[in-house]
């Protein structure tokens, strides 16, 4: 499992292309094909999946019961904004206007990487979210880490 780390400030050009930072590219798995899937994230962001990560998620989602209406609703909501993208020769991906509009992305973006997640945010939206997270970081740490057994 990939362990991505880092926050990167990036620019989106007038054609909607976002250059992936070299710090992130170095963290991608060996043999990465340069193929990705962009999808709407659970917050006001886009999630960027490697081809391998997307395959793992979709394999799990295939196990949902399509005779259950809630599962079907979730699958439609999850897949409706998914777009296949590929790195160009300049290490850029094209973010569609539809995807950019979903998160109010214009010129300035933030790529936030943690664990197996790569998120793309509009800079202003990310800054507002991150500022709030910093103010509550101590309380969040108490809640999240308070019950973990660190000896395992």
N, C-alpha and C positions, 0 to 999 in steps of 0.2 A: 504494500500500500504506500502510495506517495505521501510524503510529508512536506507539503509546501509551506513556506514562510515568506513573509515580506509584504510591505505595502509600497506600491509604486504609483507615482503621479505620471499620467500619460496625456497625450493630446490625441484628439480624433480629428483627422483632416477633413476637408470640405466634401470628400467623397464617402465619408463614413468609415474610413480605414483606421484601425487602431494598431499601432506597433507594439508587439509584446516585448516587454523589457528583457534584456539579456539575463538579468538576475533570475527571472522566472524561467526563461528558456533553458538555463543550465539545470534547473530542478526537474524538468520533465523526464519521464522514464526513457532509458536508452531504447532506441528503435522507434521512438514516437514518430508517427507517420506525418505529422503536421495537419492531421484532420481533427476537427473539434466539433462540438455541438454547443450552440448558445441557446439558453432557455431562460425564461423568466424565473428569477429566484423567489424565495419565500418572503423576502423583504422587498424594498424598492430598489432592486438590483438585478443584474443578469448573472447567471451562473455559466461558467465556461467549463465544459467537460472534455477531457481527452477522449479519443475514440474508445479506448479501453474502459475508462470510467463510465461512459455512456452505455456501453454494452452491459456492464455489470448491473447498472440501475435498471435498464430496460428488461434484463433477464429476470430480475426480482419482480418488476411490475407485471410481467406476463403471468405471474402466479396469482394475481388478483382474480376474484370471481366476477366475471363479466355479467353474470345473472343477478348480481347485487347492484342496484341502481346507484348507490353511493360510490361504489368502486368505479362504475362507468363514468360518472360525473367527474370524479377525481382524474381518471385517465385522460378524459377530454381536456380538462383544465391544464393538466401537466403537459400534454403533448402539443397543444394548439399553438404555442409560441416557440417551439423547438425548431432551430434552423441549423443545417449542416454548413460549416465554414472550413476553409483550408488556408493555411499560411501561404502567403505569396513569397516571391523571391526576396522580399525585403522584411520578412518576418511580421507581416501585417495580416490582420483578419478584417473582414468586412462586416461591420455591424449594420444590419438593415435599418432603414428609417423606422419601420414598425417596432423593432426591438429598442432602438434609441428612444422613441417616443414613449414606450412603456415605462422608462425610468427617468425621463426628462434629460437624457444625455445629449449634450451639444458639443462643445469644444474640449472641455477638460474632464478627464476621467481619473478614477482611482481604481487600481487593481489591488484587491486585498486577498492574500493567500494565507490559509491556515489549514493544517491537517490535509485532508483530501479535497478541500474546497478552493476554487478560484472564483472570486466574485469581481464583477465589473460594476462600478458605481458612477453616477454623475457626481462630480466633485462637490458641488454645493450640498447635495443630499447626503453624501457620505460624511462631510464635515459636520453637518447638523446632528447626524446619528452618532458619530464618533465623539463629539463634544458631550453629548448626553451620557454615553457609555463611560467616559472618563470620570464624570461626576459621580456615577454610581458604581465604579469599579470595586471599591472596597466591599460594598454591600453584596454585589454579585459574587465576589470571591468567597465571602462568608457562606452564601447560599449554595454555590456550585461545589466548592471544595470542602465545605464543612463536614460533609458526611462520607467523604472518600477515605478508604483505608489505604494509607500511603505505604504500608509495609508489604503490600502484594507485589 
